[in-house]
Amino acid sequence: MKKHWKKKLTISATVCCLTWPLAAGAQEQPQNQEKKEFSLDDVTVTAMRYASKTLDTPADVSVYTHEELKSTGAVNLIEALKYQTGLTFNAMGRNGQAWGGMTSEIIIRGVDDGTLVMLNGVPINMNGGYNLEQIPLDIVEKVEVVKGGGAVLYGSEAFGGVINIITKEKVNNSVSLATGTHQQEGGFTLQTGKASIIYNYSQLTEGETVSDVKSSTKIGPTAKTVYYRTAFGDSQKNNFNWNYRFDDHWNFNYMYSKDDYDVLYKQDATNVNLQDSHYNNIRQLTQLSYKENGWETKLFYNTQDLDSTTVETARPKVVGWSDATYTNYGLDVQKNWEAGKNKWLMGVTYQKEEYQKDAQSITGSAPKRYLGALNNVDVDRNHYSVYGQWETPISAKTRLVVSAREDVLKTSDGQKFTAFCPQIQTITKINDYSSWYTNVGKSFKMPTYSQLYYSTDNFIGNPGLQPETSMNYEIGYKEEHKDSSWKVALFKIDMENKIDWVTINTSTGQQQAQNMAGFRNTGIEVNYNHKLSDKFSYSLGGSFSNPEAQSSSADPWERTMGRIQLSGSLNYKLGPTSAALSAVYYGDRSDAGKSISPFFPVALHISRNYGKQYTLNIDIENLLNRRDPINNSASSLYYAQGRAYKVGFTAHF
């Protein structure tokens, strides 16, 4: 058990217990809610921090409803988002499975580690990761994605953009079960008065190996080099989400998620297991929000406990281990109001971040392998920020938006980071169904705890790191009609002080986090949606960009990530039957100048209702049975698993 585990679990459990009696005595709500009708006139809250129609918003905003995400056949959020235009999926295992601190990512506009993820407007990034594979789609009401730098309104990590997950406040009572290729799933949703409860369980059994052949002189029984491939063993995910809506102003949400899994090193010639690393990742996200008369207050307490043990078959008594705890808690208060034709927004945020880690790694070469020195990190930092926004008309059709943010971060070891970010936007309504916008702003990203303090045989932190900064430029056009919409955006990103892991000892391969020269990307994104009839609708999207990184000012620019992305979906509905075919193509991929094969996942989802009580779902993942690289590192590729089938059944009551 870690130092403050009992304290943190007790705080979250106590809050739950205090509010549960209120739910027990509340009035029951109707079990069946009407589904939202098809509409392109979406209202978003993320881009402006207050309600704004997409045509009136000077940013590239996309809204994905629960039904749209579910139609991809995905079980969790990261798998569903990989089919959306302009979002690059980066992973190592099936269903976006994480590997310790190496988590799956949704990369926006080619900016690695530049996505800020929020749950109901509260950032949930911890040490750079957000574990979207632990968020089941059943808890999601909708997802709003804002592309382009979002640090002015939301702070660090929003280089490429912001993903805001808005959870359900009301649910229909249901029970679901599903089984398929190497997987089983189950769960239930329950509405009891003002409280909604959602529980999901999923299990994956060991599948195919996911990596190329690698070599090692360490993990084998002798000093002789062994060759192996990586595989993911059995995994289990549990997610519990509880929402309590006190009234129109107060809302409480608590989410508990646990991911328990193994990573295996399998000898290439014999398939014998050489090493087994077991991970246990628990996240708890707690929020209390208040909204009235333009005031919005969010009190939050988020924790992550990531434990691991590593055992080599040749030395079962030598067990490497790691216990890490991340804690973020704080308060965000904002006020928006109108004065004549002007709109104003002011807000302040306080956030306390704590990081504790104890670890001992297995070191040395075979056959002499042993536990290295105990590594201990116990640091914290206080993050203060103030932000503001002013929206005013400058002509009959054009509005100007000026925003700014000041951040101050102080660490327990005496370091101080500051960042000032301005932003200027315009939105021009051409007519009732079209508009165009401009967006110029500065973003920043604070170094993560791992980049500052992480220390093993292979990696070493750097307390002298400086924040990354970038300038974001964008111009876009939007058009919406009753049965169709399309938008196009041109963007440019210039980043300085980009942080990357650099080899500092070629003989041992040891790497250190360092501020590099920079990153840049210029591109265009296009998206089109069309509802042909009550039966058919489709969407098409594409992006072309040129992401490049530079190790130092003396080095050449080298292309990284992919330059081409094409996405599309075809949807069909007739009576109780619906079907959706989703596909995305990541092409012209490269990392540090080295080519990577395309990634082309295709998924088919079929659903049929039997009355109002029962639903049957059939899903096929990787329909084309391709073994494509699903990550973006040419030096260490991981591949998609083969075609997988799943049949699910849901009972509504």
C-alpha positions as CSV (number, residue, x, y, z in Angstrom):
1,M,0.0,0.0,0.0
2,K,1.2,3.4,-0.8
3,K,1.7,6.3,1.6
4,H,-1.6,8.2,1.2
5,W,-3.8,5.5,-0.5
6,K,-6.1,5.0,2.5
7,K,-6.5,8.7,2.9
8,K,-7.4,9.3,-0.7
9,L,-9.8,6.4,-1.0
10,T,-11.5,7.5,2.3
11,I,-12.1,11.1,1.0
12,S,-13.7,9.9,-2.3
13,A,-15.8,7.2,-0.5
14,T,-16.9,9.7,2.2
15,V,-18.2,12.2,-0.4
16,C,-20.2,9.4,-2.0
17,C,-21.7,8.2,1.2
18,L,-22.7,11.7,2.3
19,T,-24.7,12.3,-0.9
20,W,-26.1,8.8,-1.4
21,P,-29.0,9.2,1.1
22,L,-30.3,12.1,-1.0
23,A,-30.6,9.9,-4.0
24,A,-32.4,7.1,-2.2
25,G,-35.4,9.2,-1.2
26,A,-35.7,11.1,-4.5
27,Q,-38.6,10.7,-6.9
28,E,-38.3,8.2,-9.8
29,Q,-37.8,9.6,-13.3
30,P,-39.4,8.1,-16.4
31,Q,-37.3,5.1,-17.6
32,N,-37.4,5.8,-21.3
33,Q,-36.1,9.1,-22.7
34,E,-36.6,10.3,-26.2
35,K,-33.5,10.2,-28.4
36,K,-32.1,13.5,-29.6
37,E,-33.3,14.2,-33.2
38,F,-30.8,14.8,-36.0
39,S,-29.5,18.4,-35.9
40,L,-26.6,20.2,-37.3
41,D,-27.1,23.4,-35.3
42,D,-25.0,22.2,-32.4
43,V,-24.5,24.2,-29.3
44,T,-21.1,23.8,-27.7
45,V,-19.7,24.9,-24.3
46,T,-16.0,24.1,-24.7
47,A,-14.5,26.5,-27.2
48,M,-15.8,29.7,-25.6
49,R,-16.4,28.4,-22.0
50,Y,-20.1,29.4,-22.4
51,A,-22.8,28.1,-24.7
52,S,-22.2,29.0,-28.4
53,K,-23.6,27.7,-31.7
54,T,-21.0,26.2,-33.9
55,L,-21.6,28.9,-36.6
56,D,-21.0,31.6,-34.0
57,T,-17.8,30.0,-32.7
58,P,-14.3,31.2,-34.0
59,A,-12.7,27.7,-33.8
60,D,-12.8,24.3,-35.4
61,V,-15.3,22.5,-33.1
62,S,-16.8,19.0,-33.6
63,V,-19.5,17.4,-31.5
64,Y,-19.9,13.6,-31.3
65,T,-23.0,12.2,-29.7
66,H,-23.2,9.0,-27.8
67,E,-25.1,7.4,-30.7
68,E,-22.4,8.5,-33.2
69,L,-19.6,7.1,-31.0
70,K,-21.4,3.9,-30.4
71,S,-21.9,3.3,-34.1
72,T,-18.2,2.7,-34.5
73,G,-18.6,-0.5,-32.5
74,A,-16.0,0.6,-30.0
75,V,-16.2,-0.3,-26.3
76,N,-14.3,2.7,-25.0
77,L,-13.7,6.3,-26.0
78,I,-10.2,6.2,-27.4
79,E,-11.3,3.4,-29.9
80,A,-14.3,5.5,-31.0
81,L,-12.4,8.7,-31.5
82,K,-9.8,7.1,-33.8
83,Y,-12.4,7.2,-36.7
84,Q,-12.9,11.0,-36.5
85,T,-11.3,13.5,-38.9
86,G,-8.1,15.2,-37.8
87,L,-7.6,12.9,-34.7
88,T,-4.6,10.6,-35.0
89,F,-4.8,7.3,-33.0
90,N,-1.5,6.1,-31.3
91,A,-1.5,2.9,-29.3
92,M,0.3,-0.4,-28.6
93,G,-2.5,-2.9,-27.9
94,R,-6.1,-3.9,-28.7
95,N,-8.8,-1.5,-27.5
96,G,-6.1,1.1,-26.8
97,Q,-4.5,-0.8,-24.0
98,A,-2.0,1.2,-22.0
99,W,1.5,0.0,-21.1
100,G,2.2,1.5,-17.7
101,G,3.1,5.1,-18.2
102,M,3.0,4.7,-22.0
103,T,-0.6,5.4,-22.7
104,S,-2.6,5.4,-25.9
105,E,-3.1,8.9,-27.4
106,I,-5.5,10.9,-29.5
107,I,-3.1,13.3,-31.3
108,I,-4.6,16.5,-32.7
109,R,-2.9,18.2,-35.7
110,G,0.3,16.1,-35.3
111,V,1.2,17.5,-31.9
112,D,2.4,14.6,-29.8
113,D,1.6,15.0,-26.1
114,G,-0.5,18.1,-27.0
115,T,-4.0,17.0,-26.2
116,L,-5.8,18.2,-23.1
117,V,-8.6,15.9,-22.0
118,M,-11.4,17.1,-19.7
119,L,-14.3,15.4,-18.0
120,N,-17.2,17.8,-17.7
121,G,-14.8,20.7,-18.1
122,V,-12.3,19.5,-15.6
123,P,-8.8,18.5,-16.9
124,I,-8.0,14.8,-16.2
125,N,-4.4,14.7,-17.6
126,M,-2.1,13.3,-15.0
127,N,1.7,13.1,-15.7
128,G,0.8,13.6,-19.4
129,G,-1.6,10.7,-19.7
130,Y,-5.4,10.5,-19.7
131,N,-6.2,6.8,-20.2
132,L,-9.3,7.2,-22.5
133,E,-9.3,3.4,-22.8
134,Q,-10.7,3.3,-19.2
135,I,-13.7,5.4,-20.2
136,P,-16.6,3.3,-21.5
137,L,-19.0,4.8,-24.1
138,D,-22.0,4.1,-21.8
139,I,-21.1,7.0,-19.5
140,V,-20.7,9.5,-22.4
141,E,-23.5,11.9,-23.4
142,K,-21.3,13.6,-26.0
143,V,-17.8,14.7,-26.7
144,E,-16.7,18.1,-27.9
145,V,-13.4,18.4,-29.7
146,V,-11.8,21.8,-30.2
147,K,-8.8,21.8,-32.5
148,G,-6.0,24.3,-32.2
149,G,-4.3,25.7,-29.2
150,G,-6.6,25.9,-26.2
151,A,-4.2,27.0,-23.4
152,V,-5.7,30.5,-23.2
153,L,-8.9,29.2,-21.6
154,Y,-7.8,25.8,-20.2
155,G,-4.1,26.0,-19.5
156,S,-1.2,23.6,-20.0
157,E,-1.2,20.6,-22.5
158,A,-3.7,22.1,-25.0
159,F,-1.2,22.6,-27.7
160,G,-3.0,20.6,-30.4
161,G,-6.5,20.9,-29.0
162,V,-9.0,20.0,-26.3
163,I,-11.3,17.0,-25.8
164,N,-14.2,17.6,-23.4
165,I,-16.1,14.5,-22.3
166,I,-19.6,15.3,-21.1
167,T,-21.1,12.5,-19.1
168,K,-24.7,11.4,-18.8
169,E,-26.8,12.8,-16.0
170,K,-29.8,10.6,-16.7
171,V,-29.9,7.0,-18.1
172,N,-32.4,4.3,-19.0
173,N,-32.4,1.2,-16.9
174,S,-30.6,-1.6,-18.8
175,V,-28.4,-4.7,-18.5
176,S,-26.0,-5.7,-21.3
177,L,-23.8,-8.6,-22.1
178,A,-21.4,-9.2,-25.0
179,T,-18.9,-11.9,-26.1
180,G,-16.5,-12.3,-29.0
181,T,-13.0,-12.9,-30.2
182,H,-10.8,-12.8,-27.0
183,Q,-13.2,-10.5,-25.3
184,Q,-16.2,-10.4,-22.9
185,E,-18.2,-7.4,-21.8
186,G,-21.0,-6.6,-19.4
187,G,-22.7,-3.8,-17.5
188,F,-25.8,-2.1,-16.3
189,T,-27.3,1.4,-16.1
190,L,-29.7,2.4,-13.4
191,Q,-31.7,5.6,-12.8
192,T,-32.9,5.9,-9.2
193,G,-34.5,9.3,-8.5
194,K,-31.9,12.0,-9.1
195,A,-29.0,9.6,-9.2
196,S,-27.7,7.6,-12.2
197,I,-25.4,4.6,-11.8
198,I,-23.4,3.1,-14.7
199,Y,-21.2,0.0,-14.3
200,N,-19.1,-1.6,-17.1
201,Y,-16.8,-4.6,-17.1
202,S,-14.6,-5.8,-20.0
203,Q,-12.1,-8.6,-20.3
204,L,-9.5,-9.5,-22.9
205,T,-7.7,-12.7,-23.1
206,E,-4.1,-13.0,-24.5
207,G,-4.0,-12.4,-28.2
208,E,-1.4,-12.3,-30.9
209,T,2.0,-10.7,-30.4
210,V,2.0,-7.0,-31.2
211,S,5.6,-6.1,-31.9
212,D,8.4,-6.8,-34.2
213,V,11.2,-9.2,-33.1
214,K,13.5,-7.6,-30.6
215,S,16.8,-8.7,-29.0
216,S,18.1,-8.7,-25.4
217,T,21.1,-9.9,-23.5
218,K,19.4,-9.3,-20.2
219,I,16.1,-11.3,-19.8
220,G,17.3,-14.7,-21.0
221,P,18.7,-17.5,-18.8
222,T,22.3,-17.0,-20.0
223,A,24.4,-14.2,-21.5
224,K,23.4,-15.4,-25.0
225,T,21.2,-13.0,-26.9
226,V,17.6,-13.9,-27.0
227,Y,15.0,-12.8,-29.5
228,Y,11.4,-12.0,-28.4
229,R,8.1,-10.3,-29.3
230,T,5.8,-8.4,-27.0
231,A,2.2,-9.5,-26.3
232,F,-0.5,-8.3,-24.0
233,G,-1.8,-11.0,-21.6
234,D,-5.2,-11.1,-19.9
235,S,-6.7,-7.8,-18.9
236,Q,-9.7,-6.7,-17.0
237,K,-11.3,-3.3,-16.8
238,N,-14.0,-2.1,-14.3
239,N,-15.7,1.3,-14.5
240,F,-18.2,2.7,-12.1
241,N,-19.8,6.1,-12.7
242,W,-22.2,7.7,-10.3
243,N,-24.0,11.1,-11.0
244,Y,-26.3,12.9,-8.6
245,R,-28.2,15.9,-9.9
246,F,-29.3,17.8,-6.8
247,D,-31.2,20.5,-8.7
248,D,-30.8,22.8,-11.7
249,H,-27.7,24.3,-10.1
250,W,-25.7,21.6,-8.2
251,N,-24.3,18.4,-9.7
252,F,-22.0,15.7,-8.3
253,N,-20.1,13.1,-10.4
254,Y,-17.8,10.3,-9.3
255,M,-15.9,7.9,-11.6
256,Y,-13.9,4.9,-10.5
257,S,-11.9,2.9,-13.1
258,K,-9.5,0.0,-12.7
259,D,-7.4,-1.6,-15.4
260,D,-5.6,-4.8,-14.4
261,Y,-3.4,-6.3,-17.2
262,D,-0.1,-8.1,-18.1
263,V,2.6,-7.4,-20.7
264,L,4.6,-10.4,-21.8
265,Y,7.9,-10.9,-23.6
266,K,7.5,-14.1,-25.6
267,Q,10.6,-15.8,-27.0
268,D,10.4,-15.7,-30.8
269,A,11.4,-19.2,-31.6
270,T,9.6,-21.1,-28.9
271,N,6.9,-18.7,-27.7
272,V,8.1,-19.3,-24.1
273,N,7.4,-16.5,-21.8
274,L,10.6,-14.7,-20.8
275,Q,9.2,-11.8,-18.8
276,D,5.8,-10.9,-17.3
277,S,5.0,-7.3,-16.2
278,H,1.8,-6.9,-14.3
279,Y,0.1,-3.5,-14.0
280,N,-2.7,-2.2,-11.9
281,N,-4.0,1.2,-12.8
282,I,-6.8,2.8,-10.6
283,R,-8.3,6.2,-11.4
284,Q,-10.8,8.1,-9.3
285,L,-12.3,11.3,-10.6
286,T,-14.6,13.3,-8.3
287,Q,-16.4,16.6,-9.2
288,L,-18.9,18.9,-7.6
289,S,-20.2,21.7,-9.8
290,Y,-22.4,24.7,-9.4
291,K,-24.0,26.9,-12.1
292,E,-26.3,29.9,-11.8
293,N,-26.6,33.4,-13.2
294,G,-23.4,33.2,-15.3
295,W,-21.4,31.8,-12.4
296,E,-19.8,28.4,-12.8
297,T,-17.8,26.7,-10.1
298,K,-16.1,23.3,-10.2
299,L,-14.5,21.6,-7.2
300,F,-12.5,18.5,-8.2
301,Y,-10.3,15.8,-6.6
302,N,-8.6,13.3,-9.0
303,T,-6.2,10.5,-8.2
304,Q,-4.3,7.8,-10.1
305,D,-2.5,4.8,-8.5
306,L,-0.3,2.9,-10.9
307,D,1.4,-0.2,-9.5
308,S,3.5,-2.7,-11.4
309,T,5.6,-5.8,-10.8
310,T,8.1,-7.5,-13.2
311,V,9.3,-11.1,-13.0
312,E,11.7,-12.8,-15.4
313,T,11.1,-16.5,-15.9
314,A,14.8,-17.3,-15.4
315,R,14.8,-15.5,-12.0
316,P,11.4,-15.8,-10.3
317,K,12.8,-14.6,-7.0
318,V,14.0,-11.2,-8.4
319,V,10.9,-9.0,-8.6
320,G,11.1,-5.5,-9.9
321,W,8.3,-3.2,-8.7
322,S,6.9,0.3,-8.9
323,D,4.3,2.2,-6.9
324,A,3.2,5.6,-8.2
325,T,0.5,8.0,-7.1
326,Y,-0.7,11.1,-8.8
327,T,-3.1,13.5,-7.2
328,N,-4.7,16.6,-8.7
329,Y,-7.3,18.7,-6.8
330,G,-8.4,22.2,-6.9
331,L,-11.1,24.8,-7.8
332,D,-12.1,26.6,-10.9
333,V,-14.5,29.6,-10.7
334,Q,-15.7,31.6,-13.7
335,K,-18.3,34.3,-14.4
336,N,-19.7,35.3,-17.8
337,W,-22.1,38.2,-18.4
338,E,-23.3,40.5,-21.1
339,A,-23.1,44.3,-21.1
340,G,-24.9,45.8,-24.1
341,K,-23.5,44.0,-27.2
342,N,-20.4,42.8,-25.4
343,K,-19.8,39.4,-23.7
344,W,-17.4,39.1,-20.9
345,L,-15.7,36.1,-19.1
346,M,-13.4,36.1,-16.1
347,G,-12.1,33.2,-14.2
348,V,-9.5,31.9,-11.7
349,T,-8.1,28.4,-11.2
350,Y,-6.1,26.8,-8.4
351,Q,-4.7,23.3,-8.8
352,K,-2.5,21.3,-6.5
353,E,-0.5,18.5,-8.1
354,E,1.2,15.7,-6.1
355,Y,3.5,12.9,-7.3
356,Q,4.9,10.1,-5.2
357,K,6.8,7.1,-6.6
358,D,8.9,4.3,-5.1
359,A,10.5,1.8,-7.5
360,Q,13.2,-0.8,-7.9
361,S,14.1,-2.0,-11.3
362,I,15.8,-5.2,-12.3
363,T,19.2,-4.4,-13.6
364,G,22.5,-6.0,-14.8
365,S,23.0,-8.5,-17.6
366,A,22.1,-12.2,-17.7
367,P,22.8,-14.3,-15.8
368,K,23.7,-11.8,-13.1
369,R,20.4,-9.9,-12.7
370,Y,19.5,-8.1,-9.5
371,L,17.3,-5.3,-8.1
372,G,18.8,-1.9,-8.5
373,A,18.8,1.0,-6.0
374,L,15.5,2.2,-4.5
375,N,14.3,5.2,-6.4
376,N,12.0,7.6,-4.5
377,V,10.3,10.7,-5.7
378,D,8.0,12.8,-3.6
379,V,7.2,16.2,-5.1
380,D,4.3,18.6,-5.5
381,R,3.5,21.8,-7.2
382,N,0.9,24.6,-6.9
383,H,-0.7,26.0,-10.1
384,Y,-2.4,29.4,-10.1
385,S,-4.0,31.0,-13.1
386,V,-6.3,33.8,-14.1
387,Y,-8.0,34.1,-17.5
388,G,-10.4,36.5,-19.2
389,Q,-12.3,36.9,-22.5
390,W,-14.0,39.8,-24.2
391,E,-16.4,39.4,-27.2
392,T,-17.6,42.5,-29.0
393,P,-19.1,43.4,-32.5
394,I,-16.7,45.3,-34.8
395,S,-19.2,45.4,-37.7
396,A,-22.7,44.3,-38.6
397,K,-21.6,40.8,-39.3
398,T,-18.2,40.4,-37.5
399,R,-17.4,39.9,-33.9
400,L,-14.0,40.2,-32.2
401,V,-12.9,37.9,-29.3
402,V,-9.8,38.8,-27.3
403,S,-8.6,36.4,-24.6
404,A,-5.6,36.1,-22.2
405,R,-4.3,33.9,-19.5
406,E,-1.5,34.1,-16.9
407,D,-0.2,31.0,-15.2
408,V,2.2,30.6,-12.3
409,L,3.5,27.2,-11.2
410,K,5.6,26.7,-8.1
411,T,7.2,23.3,-7.3
412,S,8.2,21.9,-3.9
413,D,11.9,21.9,-4.9
414,G,11.9,25.7,-5.4
415,Q,11.3,25.9,-9.2
416,K,8.9,28.5,-10.6
417,F,7.4,28.5,-14.1
418,T,5.3,31.3,-15.6
419,A,3.4,31.6,-18.9
420,F,1.3,34.4,-20.4
421,C,-0.9,33.4,-23.4
422,P,-2.9,35.9,-25.5
423,Q,-5.4,35.0,-28.2
424,I,-7.3,37.0,-30.9
425,Q,-10.3,35.6,-32.8
426,T,-12.9,36.9,-35.3
427,I,-16.1,35.3,-36.5
428,T,-18.0,36.7,-39.5
429,K,-21.5,35.5,-40.3
430,I,-21.8,35.5,-44.1
431,N,-25.5,34.6,-43.9
432,D,-27.8,32.4,-41.8
433,Y,-26.1,29.2,-42.8
434,S,-22.4,30.1,-43.2
435,S,-19.6,31.9,-41.5
436,W,-15.8,32.2,-41.5
437,Y,-13.3,32.8,-38.7
438,T,-9.7,33.6,-37.8
439,N,-7.8,32.4,-34.7
440,V,-4.3,33.4,-33.6
441,G,-3.1,32.5,-30.1
442,K,-0.2,31.3,-28.0
443,S,-0.2,28.0,-26.0
444,F,2.1,26.4,-23.5
445,K,2.8,23.1,-21.8
446,M,4.5,22.5,-18.4
447,P,7.0,19.7,-18.1
448,T,5.5,16.5,-16.7
449,Y,6.7,14.9,-13.5
450,S,8.4,12.0,-15.4
451,Q,10.3,14.5,-17.6
452,L,11.5,16.4,-14.5
453,Y,12.2,13.6,-12.0
454,Y,11.9,10.1,-13.5
455,S,15.0,8.0,-13.0
456,T,15.8,4.4,-14.1
457,D,18.7,2.6,-15.8
458,N,17.3,3.7,-19.2
459,F,15.7,7.1,-18.5
460,I,16.7,10.1,-16.4
461,G,14.7,13.2,-15.7
462,N,15.8,16.8,-16.1
463,P,14.8,19.3,-13.4
464,G,16.1,22.2,-15.6
465,L,13.5,21.8,-18.3
466,Q,11.6,24.8,-19.5
467,P,7.9,24.9,-20.6
468,E,7.1,24.3,-24.3
469,T,5.5,27.2,-26.1
470,S,3.7,27.4,-29.5
471,M,2.0,29.9,-31.7
472,N,-1.2,28.7,-33.5
473,Y,-2.7,30.3,-36.6
474,E,-6.0,29.2,-38.2
475,I,-8.6,30.4,-40.7
476,G,-11.7,28.4,-41.3
477,Y,-15.1,28.3,-43.1
478,K,-18.3,26.6,-41.9
479,E,-21.6,26.0,-43.7
480,E,-24.7,24.3,-42.3
481,H,-28.0,23.3,-43.8
482,K,-31.0,21.2,-42.7
483,D,-29.5,18.0,-44.0
484,S,-25.8,18.7,-44.6
485,S,-22.8,20.5,-43.3
486,W,-19.2,21.1,-44.2
487,K,-16.2,22.9,-42.9
488,V,-12.7,23.6,-43.9
489,A,-9.7,24.8,-41.8
490,L,-6.2,26.0,-42.7
491,F,-3.8,25.9,-39.8
492,K,-0.1,26.5,-38.9
493,I,1.6,25.5,-35.6
494,D,5.1,26.8,-34.6
495,M,6.5,25.2,-31.3
496,E,9.6,26.1,-29.4
497,N,11.4,24.2,-26.5
498,K,9.7,20.9,-27.4
499,I,10.6,18.3,-24.8
500,D,11.8,14.9,-26.0
501,W,13.8,12.0,-24.7
502,V,17.3,12.1,-26.1
503,T,20.1,9.5,-26.0
504,I,22.9,10.8,-23.8
505,N,24.9,7.5,-23.5
506,T,25.2,5.5,-26.7
507,S,26.8,2.5,-25.0
508,T,24.0,2.0,-22.5
509,G,21.2,3.7,-24.4
510,Q,20.3,5.9,-21.5
511,Q,18.0,8.8,-22.4
512,Q,17.2,12.1,-20.8
513,A,14.4,14.6,-21.3
514,Q,15.6,17.7,-23.0
515,N,14.2,20.9,-24.6
516,M,14.6,20.4,-28.3
517,A,14.7,23.1,-31.0
518,G,11.1,22.8,-32.1
519,F,8.1,21.4,-34.0
520,R,6.1,22.8,-36.8
521,N,3.1,21.8,-38.8
522,T,1.0,23.3,-41.6
523,G,-2.1,21.7,-43.0
524,I,-5.7,21.7,-44.2
525,E,-8.7,19.8,-42.8
526,V,-12.1,19.3,-44.6
527,N,-15.2,17.6,-43.2
528,Y,-18.6,16.9,-44.9
529,N,-21.8,15.4,-43.5
530,H,-24.9,14.6,-45.4
531,K,-28.2,13.1,-44.5
532,L,-29.5,11.6,-47.7
533,S,-32.8,10.4,-46.4
534,D,-34.4,8.9,-43.3
535,K,-32.5,5.7,-44.1
536,F,-29.0,6.8,-45.2
537,S,-26.5,9.4,-44.1
538,Y,-22.7,9.6,-44.5
539,S,-19.7,11.7,-43.5
540,L,-16.4,12.2,-45.2
541,G,-13.3,13.9,-43.9
542,G,-9.7,14.5,-44.8
543,S,-6.6,16.2,-43.6
544,F,-3.2,16.9,-45.2
545,S,-0.4,18.4,-43.2
546,N,3.4,18.3,-42.9
547,P,4.5,17.8,-39.2
548,E,8.2,18.2,-38.7
549,A,10.6,18.2,-35.8
550,Q,14.1,19.5,-35.3
551,S,16.5,18.1,-32.7
552,S,18.6,21.2,-32.5
553,S,19.0,24.5,-34.4
554,A,22.0,22.9,-36.3
555,D,20.0,19.8,-37.3
556,P,17.7,19.5,-40.3
557,W,13.9,19.4,-40.0
558,E,12.7,15.8,-40.1
559,R,9.1,14.8,-40.8
560,T,7.3,13.0,-38.0
561,M,3.7,11.4,-37.8
562,G,1.6,11.0,-40.9
563,R,0.7,13.6,-43.6
564,I,-2.5,12.2,-44.9
565,Q,-5.7,11.1,-43.1
566,L,-9.0,10.1,-44.8
567,S,-12.0,9.2,-42.8
568,G,-15.6,8.2,-43.6
569,S,-18.7,6.5,-42.3
570,L,-21.9,5.2,-44.0
571,N,-25.0,4.9,-41.8
572,Y,-28.2,3.0,-42.5
573,K,-31.5,2.9,-40.6
574,L,-34.7,1.2,-41.4
575,G,-37.3,0.5,-38.7
576,P,-35.7,-1.4,-35.9
577,T,-32.5,-2.1,-37.8
578,S,-29.4,0.1,-38.1
579,A,-25.9,-0.3,-39.4
580,A,-22.8,1.7,-39.7
581,L,-19.5,1.2,-41.6
582,S,-16.6,3.3,-40.2
583,A,-13.1,3.6,-41.7
584,V,-10.0,5.8,-41.4
585,Y,-6.8,5.8,-43.4
586,Y,-3.5,7.2,-41.9
587,G,-1.0,7.4,-44.8
588,D,2.3,8.9,-45.7
589,R,3.5,8.2,-42.2
590,S,7.0,8.9,-40.9
591,D,9.1,9.2,-37.7
592,A,12.4,10.9,-37.6
593,G,12.6,10.6,-41.4
594,K,11.9,6.8,-41.4
595,S,8.8,5.6,-43.3
596,I,5.9,3.8,-41.5
597,S,3.3,1.7,-43.3
598,P,-0.3,3.0,-43.5
599,F,-2.9,2.2,-40.9
600,F,-6.4,1.4,-42.3
601,P,-8.9,0.2,-39.6
602,V,-12.5,-0.6,-40.8
603,A,-15.3,-1.4,-38.4
604,L,-18.9,-2.6,-39.0
605,H,-21.7,-2.2,-36.4
606,I,-25.1,-3.7,-36.8
607,S,-27.9,-3.1,-34.3
608,R,-31.5,-4.4,-34.2
609,N,-34.2,-3.5,-31.6
610,Y,-36.8,-6.1,-30.6
611,G,-39.7,-3.9,-29.3
612,K,-38.6,-1.4,-26.6
613,Q,-37.1,-4.0,-24.3
614,Y,-34.3,-5.7,-26.2
615,T,-31.4,-4.8,-28.5
616,L,-29.0,-7.1,-30.4
617,N,-25.6,-5.7,-31.5
618,I,-23.1,-7.3,-33.9
619,D,-19.6,-5.8,-34.3
620,I,-16.7,-6.6,-36.5
621,E,-13.4,-4.9,-35.8
622,N,-10.5,-4.7,-38.3
623,L,-12.9,-5.9,-41.0
624,L,-10.1,-6.2,-43.6
625,N,-7.9,-8.2,-41.2
626,R,-4.9,-6.0,-41.7
627,R,-1.8,-6.1,-39.5
628,D,-0.9,-2.4,-39.6
629,P,1.3,-0.4,-37.3
630,I,-1.0,1.3,-34.7
631,N,1.7,3.6,-33.2
632,N,3.9,6.2,-34.7
633,S,7.4,5.3,-33.7
634,A,9.6,3.8,-36.4
635,S,12.1,2.5,-33.9
636,S,9.5,0.4,-32.1
637,L,6.4,-0.6,-34.0
638,Y,3.3,-2.2,-32.6
639,Y,0.7,-3.8,-34.8
640,A,-3.1,-4.2,-35.0
641,Q,-4.6,-7.5,-33.9
642,G,-6.5,-9.6,-36.4
643,R,-10.2,-9.4,-37.3
644,A,-12.4,-9.7,-34.2
645,Y,-16.1,-10.4,-33.8
646,K,-18.5,-9.5,-31.0
647,V,-22.2,-10.2,-30.3
648,G,-23.9,-8.2,-27.6
649,F,-27.4,-8.2,-26.1
650,T,-29.1,-5.4,-24.1
651,A,-32.3,-5.6,-22.1
652,H,-34.1,-2.4,-21.2
653,F,-36.5,-2.2,-18.2
